[in-house]
Amino acid sequence: MRSEHVCSIVLDIAAGFHEREHGMCSCWHSRLRHSGIVRGHPPVNPRRAETANASGTATGGSRLSRLVCGAVLLLGLVSPAIAADVEIVVSEESGAYIELADALQHELRPHTARRSVAAAVQRAAAGTQPPDLVLAVGTRALAAALKTRNSPIIASLVPRHAFEQALREANVAEGRPVTAVYLDQPYARQLNLVHLTLPERHRIGVLLGPERQEELTLLRAAALPHKLVVIAETVPSSETLYDALARVLAESDLVLALPDRSIYTTSAIQNILMATYRAQRPLFGFSAAQVRAGALTSVYSTSTQTARQVADMALRFLAGSALPQPEYPRSFSVDFNFTVARALGIATEDPAILEAKLRALEREP
């Protein structure tokens, strides 16, 4: 339930206090606590109210007590009894999608969130009340929510370029409340990790899907402060992937993987990792799973970290604030594959130390 609805309820209840004395506030509060509407807030102590208002008139004290009662009621009304209707739509019932959905349900308490799968999401029947808010987990979930829901949307586990593409394909009207916490990390953060890990290497290879020239421009701009050179190859289809990778490996010192489901598919990632390993070119991944599979290191956000940022957006919105602009992840983690580092003759680094160094660099002016 949005804050304007809560305020309306509070005003209705407050009107009932107009002719009552201090003691009745405690009585009404007790009844509301017993009914489950107000939880976790002790009743107002009439003796304290009288002491605090000893210098005022009886009328002023009564008015103050009513204001105190209204404030207590407003705090207490945020309870499961009037929780908002939040729908979590996941791309599929597996892996990272379910992990993030579980974390979101935990972070959103006391609000309850029902869960749907993108493939089964249908338009709401005529006359059905739409959800107060939809949380779309994954690119397919975002596409389904944009097509079938008129509610405000917060997306997650969606790369920036995929989010913008989904908005274009759905012809989203200007001003429609749709935002995201991107899957990808800011380029500056990724390149800081490259520089901290391999400061002597300056040529960074990247594989890009079609229509990502804007991303390449942003990446090259972020590389300038470290005097890094970005060597990019466009991959128009899966048939051209390994030829493009061979050209990148021949000219670069390392490969930086960017979230793109047309390139780093489940079937392709192992072959890409093997090719980079044979060429003695470490791969910087974008997930913990890629580090476990053979990438040297990765900066990424865990499900818990992402859920907290999404829930912060959601709770502020449900309290009456507007949805913010899309954001990159604020919190992050670093993983490091020590086995790969030793095999490639690369000095190892404690991931916790790398995280601390990255955070220190982002605090610098």
VONUFI-958330 format. One line per 8 residues: number of its first residue (from 1); for each residue x, y, z of C-alpha. Coordinates in steps of 0.05 Angstrom, whole numbers, m for minus. Layout:
<pts>
NUM = X:Y:Z ~ ...
</pts>
This chain:
<pts>
1 = 0:0:0 ~ 28:68:m21 ~ 38:124:31 ~ m21:165:7 ~ m67:107:26 ~ m34:102:94 ~ m42:177:105 ~ m116:173:88
9 = m126:118:139 ~ m87:157:191 ~ m130:219:179 ~ m194:179:187 ~ m169:149:253 ~ m142:215:278 ~ m211:247:270 ~ m236:200:323
17 = m189:230:374 ~ m217:301:369 ~ m260:298:432 ~ m218:248:471 ~ m168:258:528 ~ m96:233:533 ~ m114:166:564 ~ m159:146:506
25 = m98:148:459 ~ m66:92:497 ~ m132:54:497 ~ m142:59:422 ~ m69:41:410 ~ m77:m21:452 ~ m138:m42:413 ~ m102:m32:347
33 = m41:m71:371 ~ m87:m127:393 ~ m120:m128:325 ~ m52:m134:289 ~ m55:m67:254 ~ m1:m34:297 ~ 59:m75:317 ~ 124:m63:353
41 = 107:6:382 ~ 89:13:457 ~ 29:55:475 ~ 38:128:491 ~ 47:141:566 ~ m6:193:586 ~ 35:214:647 ~ 95:231:603
49 = 50:270:556 ~ 22:310:614 ~ 93:325:640 ~ 118:346:571 ~ 59:394:564 ~ 56:422:636 ~ 70:492:610 ~ 16:490:557
57 = m60:496:561 ~ m106:436:566 ~ m127:448:495 ~ m55:450:471 ~ m38:386:509 ~ m98:350:479 ~ m78:373:409 ~ m6:349:421
65 = m29:282:446 ~ m71:273:384 ~ m10:289:341 ~ 32:239:379 ~ m22:186:370 ~ m25:201:296 ~ 51:193:289 ~ 50:128:328
73 = m6:102:284 ~ 30:123:221 ~ 92:84:242 ~ 52:24:262 ~ 9:21:200 ~ 67:m6:159 ~ 52:m78:173 ~ 36:m142:135
81 = m38:m129:146 ~ m35:m73:94 ~ 27:m94:56 ~ 37:m72:m16 ~ 22:m118:m74 ~ 91:m132:m103 ~ 101:m182:m160 ~ 169:m213:m175
89 = 174:m238:m247 ~ 234:m284:m261 ~ 262:m303:m329 ~ 263:m376:m307 ~ 257:m418:m245 ~ 331:m434:m237 ~ 400:m411:m217 ~ 414:m338:m206
97 = 342:m317:m220 ~ 313:m357:m162 ~ 371:m338:m117 ~ 358:m264:m128 ~ 282:m273:m122 ~ 291:m307:m54 ~ 337:m251:m31 ~ 286:m199:m54
105 = 230:m232:m15 ~ 274:m231:47 ~ 294:m157:38 ~ 223:m134:25 ~ 193:m158:90 ~ 142:m141:119 ~ 115:m133:48 ~ 98:m199:15
113 = 117:m211:m58 ~ 84:m263:m103 ~ 126:m296:m157 ~ 114:m308:m231 ~ 154:m338:m288 ~ 163:m297:m352 ~ 137:m351:m398 ~ 72:m357:m358
121 = 58:m283:m347 ~ m8:m262:m378 ~ m42:m195:m383 ~ m85:m181:m322 ~ m159:m192:m333 ~ m203:m131:m343 ~ m222:m100:m276 ~ m164:m134:m240
129 = m123:m89:m195 ~ m51:m86:m222 ~ 7:m97:m175 ~ 34:m35:m139 ~ 103:m53:m164 ~ 135:m106:m209 ~ 207:m130:m197 ~ 233:m162:m262
137 = 291:m209:m252 ~ 326:m221:m319 ~ 319:m196:m390 ~ 261:m242:m409 ~ 225:m223:m345 ~ 233:m149:m362 ~ 205:m160:m433 ~ 145:m198:m405
145 = 131:m145:m352 ~ 135:m88:m402 ~ 86:m125:m447 ~ 35:m148:m396 ~ 39:m101:m337 ~ 22:m27:m332 ~ 53:m23:m262 ~ 119:11:m245
153 = 178:m36:m257 ~ 247:m45:m226 ~ 292:m92:m267 ~ 353:m130:m244 ~ 401:m182:m273 ~ 395:m142:m338 ~ 457:m111:m372 ~ 452:m38:m389
161 = 449:m48:m464 ~ 395:m102:m457 ~ 353:m56:m412 ~ 356:0:m462 ~ 340:m47:m519 ~ 280:m76:m482 ~ 252:m5:m472 ~ 260:10:m546
169 = 228:m56:m569 ~ 169:m45:m522 ~ 160:27:m545 ~ 158:50:m473 ~ 126:118:m466 ~ 167:174:m439 ~ 154:183:m365 ~ 132:111:m352
177 = 164:91:m285 ~ 214:37:m306 ~ 283:33:m276 ~ 338:m19:m262 ~ 398:m40:m222 ~ 444:m62:m279 ~ 478:m129:m281 ~ 543:m100:m307
185 = 592:m62:m264 ~ 614:9:m282 ~ 671:8:m334 ~ 716:47:m287 ~ 709:m6:m234 ~ 725:m63:m282 ~ 785:m27:m310 ~ 810:m10:m240
193 = 810:m84:m226 ~ 850:m97:m290 ~ 901:m44:m270 ~ 907:m69:m198 ~ 916:m141:m220 ~ 960:m133:m282 ~ 989:m62:m281 ~ 1042:m80:m334
201 = 990:m100:m386 ~ 957:m47:m428 ~ 921:m79:m487 ~ 851:m103:m469 ~ 812:m147:m517 ~ 736:m146:m517 ~ 683:m182:m558 ~ 620:m142:m573
209 = 552:m162:m601 ~ 520:m122:m658 ~ 496:m51:m644 ~ 542:m39:m585 ~ 586:17:m613 ~ 561:64:m559 ~ 586:15:m506 ~ 654:13:m540
217 = 658:89:m538 ~ 643:90:m463 ~ 694:34:m450 ~ 749:70:m488 ~ 735:135:m450 ~ 741:98:m384 ~ 806:66:m406 ~ 842:132:m420
225 = 861:149:m347 ~ 900:83:m342 ~ 930:90:m412 ~ 896:26:m433 ~ 883:8:m505 ~ 817:m28:m522 ~ 820:m77:m579 ~ 749:m95:m599
233 = 719:m145:m647 ~ 645:m147:m665 ~ 612:m215:m665 ~ 551:m212:m711 ~ 534:m286:m702 ~ 556:m348:m665 ~ 589:m374:m729 ~ 640:m316:m728
241 = 655:m320:m653 ~ 719:m360:m653 ~ 750:m322:m712 ~ 737:m257:m675 ~ 766:m286:m611 ~ 829:m309:m647 ~ 840:m239:m674 ~ 830:m208:m604
249 = 878:m258:m572 ~ 932:m243:m624 ~ 932:m169:m609 ~ 915:m163:m534 ~ 946:m178:m466 ~ 881:m200:m434 ~ 807:m208:m449 ~ 753:m169:m412
257 = 685:m205:m416 ~ 624:m159:m419 ~ 554:m186:m403 ~ 525:m205:m471 ~ 482:m268:m476 ~ 494:m271:m552 ~ 569:m284:m539 ~ 579:m313:m469
265 = 529:m369:m474 ~ 530:m431:m431 ~ 556:m472:m491 ~ 609:m421:m512 ~ 640:m400:m446 ~ 682:m463:m436 ~ 711:m459:m506 ~ 726:m385:m497
273 = 762:m399:m431 ~ 803:m456:m461 ~ 824:m411:m519 ~ 846:m354:m473 ~ 884:m404:m429 ~ 922:m435:m488 ~ 940:m365:m512 ~ 964:m346:m442
281 = 915:m289:m441 ~ 876:m285:m376 ~ 801:m272:m379 ~ 769:m221:m332 ~ 698:m246:m321 ~ 633:m214:m298 ~ 609:m268:m249 ~ 633:m314:m194
289 = 612:m374:m238 ~ 661:m352:m292 ~ 718:m349:m242 ~ 702:m419:m218 ~ 701:m441:m291 ~ 770:m413:m306 ~ 770:m337:m310 ~ 827:m303:m272
297 = 784:m255:m232 ~ 717:m219:m232 ~ 683:m160:m199 ~ 608:m173:m192 ~ 550:m163:m144 ~ 521:m220:m104 ~ 447:m235:m102 ~ 444:m206:m31
305 = 480:m142:m52 ~ 434:m133:m113 ~ 371:m149:m73 ~ 388:m96:m21 ~ 396:m42:m74 ~ 332:m63:m110 ~ 294:m67:m44 ~ 318:2:m24
313 = 289:29:m89 ~ 225:m10:m79 ~ 213:10:m7 ~ 226:84:m21 ~ 176:80:m79 ~ 124:46:m37 ~ 134:100:16 ~ 117:154:m36
321 = 182:171:m71 ~ 191:169:m147 ~ 232:114:m178 ~ 304:137:m190 ~ 342:133:m255 ~ 375:65:m271 ~ 436:52:m229 ~ 500:11:m232
329 = 511:m35:m172 ~ 534:3:m110 ~ 561:m58:m72 ~ 607:m109:m103 ~ 651:m169:m90 ~ 715:m196:m122 ~ 734:m269:m136 ~ 803:m293:m157
337 = 824:m360:m187 ~ 890:m378:m155 ~ 900:m441:m197 ~ 894:m402:m262 ~ 940:m347:m235 ~ 995:m397:m218 ~ 988:m432:m285 ~ 995:m365:m322
345 = 1052:m341:m278 ~ 1011:m284:m249 ~ 1022:m260:m178 ~ 962:m278:m134 ~ 923:m228:m93 ~ 874:m236:m36 ~ 804:m219:m63 ~ 788:m181:2
353 = 849:m137:m10 ~ 828:m124:m82 ~ 758:m105:m59 ~ 786:m56:m8 ~ 832:m25:m60 ~ 774:m17:m110 ~ 731:16:m57 ~ 788:63:m38
361 = 796:84:m111 ~ 722:99:m117 ~ 725:143:m55 ~ 780:185:m85 ~ 758:252:m115
</pts>
